[in-house]
Amino acid sequence: MNENRTRGENMKANLQTFPFDLIRAEVRQVEENLASQVRHFDRALEGYISYVCGTSGKRIRPALAILAGGATGGVGDSHIRLASILEMIHVATLVHDDIIDGAEKRRDLLTANAKWGNGISVLLGDCLFAHALMLSTEFEEKRIARKIAQSANQVCTGEILQTQRRFDLQLSKSDYFRIIEMKTAALFETACELGAMLNGADDATCENLAQYGRNVGTAYQIYDDCLDLVGDEVTAGKTLRTDLEKGKLTLPILNLLEAATDKQREKLCRLLVQKEPFDLSALANIADYEGALERSVHHARQLLREARQNLIGLSDTPHSQGMEQVTFFLDDLLDQCRC
């Protein structure tokens, strides 16, 4: 597949919603499959499971699994199952994330912890993880289940590392990227790699799509980190401004510290470790906050360009074009990350 700049620009200009019309029917099947899993839990849990799995988000991970399948031979029942499993793991991580962050809203609804408390929410996330891993054992090839379990492990490891490094001013950019590649990009990577693997794609194709997923997932997390600082809660549909309060040093903050003078850095460090809420305008009053955001967005866009390069070699089909379109969708989202 050759990158076609004109086509890409047209996609970007006409992009309205995600997922795309091409895979809307398959994503609906994923939604139905997730809903059907409720009956496999104890009846006392059905309301909890329905609530957290039924609040439809962007479904980017399922969409990538479906697109990767379509780009490498076709979408079958196994791709719907894979997409459902990965989304269930993702939902489990969100339930746990919201507890850790003390978030009260997600997708315009109360979070599980805000609705039922931390105790039930922790165990709810555990149930979702366990059920997703159980479903993964139904694939004939053991390596599919192994890869899903490995990616779930990576997500949890990334979250632990991030929690360990809160308020740690020695956190480097390489540390940051290692963390987000595990906690976010791992599921994107797995969706794309296994979507191809289920079709018997060769190793080179699987690796290229895995790298595509890694690049897209990393770019998406950078977007999310920027959005937490400058986004609008009504538009985002979730609680924002939690990263700094919880001591998470994300790429915009690391860029800010990197470009600061010694005097500015000293002031910034005092502000960042005070463990009390502060107005973000305080950052802008000390150093070039807008420039730090712009450099973060630039890095994310570079990753998206690399992701498009990862698609070269695929047959030029509607699904491979859809994978390219995902990168332009995220590029549009990055426009929201302005002071």
Steps between C-alpha positions, in 0.01 A plus 500: 500500500651833399434804715283733294513851640206630297279215610612550859413869491155419363445245774598753761272764356199267482551316828199540729475204735682195628461211439472533128207390287713221354506303825188627675322165466794309650536746787129452567567125521769571759252707700249214486765247597603708801137533606452125468788431739297639790314171539827320573544693825315443825157659486595736782770649275296544184408863568862596568632324189229645276572850629876505440497302174195669354626860505626502144821693445698536179566123488833572333663172606219281363495710184872445447465123542220500242686726257818291529298188428334659200835625370655151512231274359163564657307543823360187661340398827845461656566871443175594674599282795850651508362853484256428783771354722733795449220747571410314819862521615500869414180558699655318797802731487271805487313384810831465684640826358201695625551362850868594498429848364190564709314585179127558531389511138571305183306520173262747668400243763607437857801271526457165673690625805286813523187288470582200719824576682857377462450156655243373252676676212836332562336158502288589198813578300653172619193307381523660156871418469440139603208453263688651206798268558265202529344590163845523344563131573225408251726585203650186346849648479657531844716791388187716462404456865864540603533831314175631652618405849839660437340825389273503808811451712673788322205732558500426873880527521490838328239624747710379794812671364307823450368482855851434634636806321237751612647834606840367384684792342774263381258338255654517152330507162623146434338393829177671394493333159576159650205542736247610238613238250404243761191650659336622178679394182516131597130440431512698174798290392330175594178593318687560174746212526241238594248632249754403234620184674148356509507512118833318480691810388877461472730611781613817322142619452410421861805691623428801279144515628619456858732798451213696345290429809786597729546833321127577494456402865792713614372798302155451650639507855693821427173650375322386817775647718479835322121494519515454877675836524309712249184308409141580584325253730166537324656424161725225635220340701728416792675650799809700398786679682579188702852419375684782675294466817600133513864571418501354149774674304384473140677604179385866501636542853825322417539726196433802720768394749748419222474846342495695827792702632649391833299768680177407319559131566545565872163680513331232291632220719371667816159535336487143368584326827275702731226232478228763509276620216624806315384708207668393177556864415776486760701281262458748216613781728828321564603356163395438138200277570352543151829403338518185714154399380590570138811281524291219648245524220782506244643178645159331484458603138843361415391165645187511286713561190711198597181297544401578142841379387437171684207440263713511185501148360136427578264457208309819428156400630220684680620355832864598453377845399293497819815437703656802334184695575539422871823701499324800347219466752755525782677784322171691510461427872841655563361833379307512830825521694551874498525750784 
